[in-house]
Amino acid sequence: MTVIAWIVEDTWPACVDAARSHAPEGADIVLLHVTDSGDTGAAHGAIAELLGRARHDRDPGEAVDHTAAAAGERLLEEAAERLGRPCTRAARSGHVDREVVAAAEGADLLVLARDGDRSRLGPHSLGPAGRFVVDHAPCPVLLVWPEVAPGTDTIAAPPLPPPPPSLPHHM
């Protein structure tokens, strides 16, 4: 059995804990972190766009790439330590939502945390990336709350029923 735990900066502990508690002994657990290429791509173009065509020895995008990769590696290291059992660490770069879906191909379970409004129950508790992954994952998904889930009193009131149709006016 292969379990992928999507590791994101602010919600990773919940994903690691869920993977540890739901993956049977002997399961291959993969801790996955994806660096958004859109975050680093802008820095690569900064020299050309802001400073013109003059020759520059340093591309700020390389520094951003290096920093992002190092931060991802540190996060994976912390997650592996918290997991406390053998695992594989996978670092990817690209469009985050699509990279997560691609990594989940062939997996038996994908663990991810809610990435939207976590103050209330409902569909807005999933942000765009989480919604894409949930909708496109090629395997079963375990969706966890990164903290204690809000109470059921946070569910929005049901919509009001439509008004009854008006009777035709006869003149």
C-alpha positions as CSV (number, residue, x, y, z in Angstrom):
1,M,0.0,0.0,0.0
2,T,1.3,3.5,-0.9
3,V,0.1,6.5,1.0
4,I,1.0,10.0,-0.2
5,A,0.9,12.8,2.4
6,W,0.9,16.2,0.8
7,I,3.1,18.4,3.0
8,V,2.2,22.1,3.0
9,E,3.8,24.7,5.2
10,D,1.0,25.5,7.6
11,T,-1.0,22.3,7.7
12,W,1.7,19.5,7.5
13,P,1.5,18.2,11.1
14,A,-2.2,17.2,10.6
15,C,-1.3,15.3,7.3
16,V,1.6,13.5,8.9
17,D,-0.5,12.5,11.9
18,A,-3.3,11.2,9.7
19,A,-0.9,9.3,7.5
20,R,0.7,7.7,10.6
21,S,-2.7,6.7,12.0
22,H,-4.3,5.5,8.8
23,A,-1.4,3.8,7.0
24,P,-1.0,0.2,8.1
25,E,2.4,-1.0,9.2
26,G,4.6,-1.8,6.2
27,A,2.8,0.7,4.0
28,D,5.0,2.9,1.8
29,I,4.4,6.4,3.1
30,V,5.6,9.2,0.7
31,L,5.9,12.7,2.1
32,L,5.3,15.1,-0.8
33,H,6.2,18.8,-0.9
34,V,5.7,20.9,-4.1
35,T,7.3,24.2,-4.7
36,D,5.1,26.4,-6.8
37,S,7.0,27.3,-10.0
38,G,4.9,30.4,-10.3
39,D,6.4,31.7,-7.0
40,T,10.0,31.4,-8.4
41,G,9.3,32.1,-12.1
42,A,8.7,35.8,-11.6
43,A,12.1,36.3,-10.0
44,H,13.8,34.7,-13.0
45,G,12.3,37.4,-15.3
46,A,13.1,40.3,-13.0
47,I,16.5,41.0,-14.5
48,A,15.2,41.1,-18.1
49,E,12.0,43.0,-17.3
50,L,13.2,45.5,-14.7
51,L,16.8,46.1,-15.7
52,G,16.6,45.9,-19.5
53,R,18.9,43.9,-21.7
54,A,22.2,44.6,-20.0
55,R,24.3,41.6,-19.0
56,H,23.9,40.7,-15.4
57,D,25.8,37.9,-13.6
58,R,23.2,37.0,-11.1
59,D,19.7,35.8,-11.8
60,P,17.6,36.5,-8.6
61,G,15.4,33.5,-9.7
62,E,18.3,31.1,-8.9
63,A,18.5,32.4,-5.3
64,V,14.7,32.1,-4.9
65,D,14.8,28.6,-6.3
66,H,17.6,27.6,-4.0
67,T,15.8,29.1,-1.0
68,A,12.5,27.5,-1.8
69,A,14.1,24.1,-2.3
70,A,16.0,24.4,1.0
71,A,12.8,25.3,2.8
72,G,11.0,22.4,1.2
73,E,13.7,20.0,2.3
74,R,13.6,21.3,5.8
75,L,9.9,20.8,5.9
76,L,10.2,17.3,4.6
77,E,12.8,16.6,7.2
78,E,10.6,17.8,10.0
79,A,7.7,15.8,8.7
80,A,9.7,12.6,8.5
81,E,10.9,13.2,12.1
82,R,7.3,13.6,13.2
83,L,6.1,10.6,11.3
84,G,8.6,8.5,13.2
85,R,8.7,5.6,10.7
86,P,10.3,4.8,7.4
87,C,9.2,7.0,4.6
88,T,10.1,8.4,1.2
89,R,10.6,12.2,0.8
90,A,9.5,13.6,-2.5
91,A,10.2,17.2,-3.6
92,R,8.6,18.5,-6.8
93,S,8.3,21.8,-8.5
94,G,5.6,23.1,-10.8
95,H,2.0,23.9,-10.7
96,V,1.2,22.6,-7.2
97,D,-2.2,21.2,-7.7
98,R,-1.2,19.3,-10.9
99,E,2.0,18.0,-9.4
100,V,0.1,16.6,-6.4
101,V,-2.4,14.9,-8.7
102,A,0.4,13.4,-10.8
103,A,2.3,12.2,-7.7
104,A,-0.9,10.4,-6.5
105,E,-1.1,8.3,-9.7
106,G,-0.8,4.7,-8.6
107,A,-1.2,5.5,-4.9
108,D,-3.7,3.8,-2.6
109,L,-4.5,6.9,-0.5
110,L,-3.7,10.6,-0.7
111,V,-3.8,12.6,2.6
112,L,-4.3,16.4,2.4
113,A,-5.5,19.1,4.7
114,R,-8.1,21.7,4.1
115,D,-6.5,24.9,2.7
116,G,-9.3,27.4,2.6
117,D,-11.5,29.1,5.3
118,R,-11.1,26.8,8.3
119,S,-13.4,28.9,10.5
120,R,-16.5,27.1,9.4
121,L,-17.7,23.8,7.9
122,G,-18.5,23.9,4.2
123,P,-17.1,24.0,0.7
124,H,-15.1,27.2,1.3
125,S,-12.8,25.2,3.6
126,L,-11.1,24.0,0.5
127,G,-9.0,26.6,-1.4
128,P,-8.4,26.4,-5.2
129,A,-5.4,24.0,-4.9
130,G,-7.2,21.6,-2.5
131,R,-10.4,21.7,-4.5
132,F,-8.5,20.8,-7.7
133,V,-6.7,17.9,-6.0
134,V,-9.9,16.5,-4.4
135,D,-11.7,16.8,-7.7
136,H,-8.9,15.2,-9.8
137,A,-7.1,12.8,-7.5
138,P,-6.7,9.3,-9.2
139,C,-7.0,7.6,-5.8
140,P,-9.0,7.7,-2.6
141,V,-8.5,11.0,-0.6
142,L,-8.4,11.5,3.1
143,L,-9.2,15.1,3.8
144,V,-8.2,16.3,7.3
145,W,-8.7,19.4,9.3
146,P,-5.4,20.9,10.3
147,E,-6.8,21.8,13.7
148,V,-10.0,20.9,15.6
149,A,-12.9,21.1,13.1
150,P,-15.5,23.9,13.7
151,G,-18.8,22.9,15.1
152,T,-21.8,22.0,13.1
153,D,-23.3,25.4,14.2
154,T,-21.0,27.0,11.6
155,I,-22.8,25.4,8.7
156,A,-24.6,28.2,6.7
157,A,-28.3,28.3,7.0
158,P,-30.2,26.5,4.2
159,P,-31.4,28.7,1.4
160,L,-34.9,30.1,1.7
161,P,-37.5,28.3,-0.4
162,P,-38.5,30.2,-3.5
163,P,-41.7,32.3,-3.1
164,P,-44.9,30.7,-4.4
165,P,-45.7,31.5,-8.0
166,S,-48.0,34.5,-8.3
167,L,-51.5,34.0,-9.6
168,P,-52.2,35.5,-13.0
169,H,-54.1,38.8,-12.8
170,H,-57.4,38.8,-14.8
171,M,-58.8,42.0,-15.9
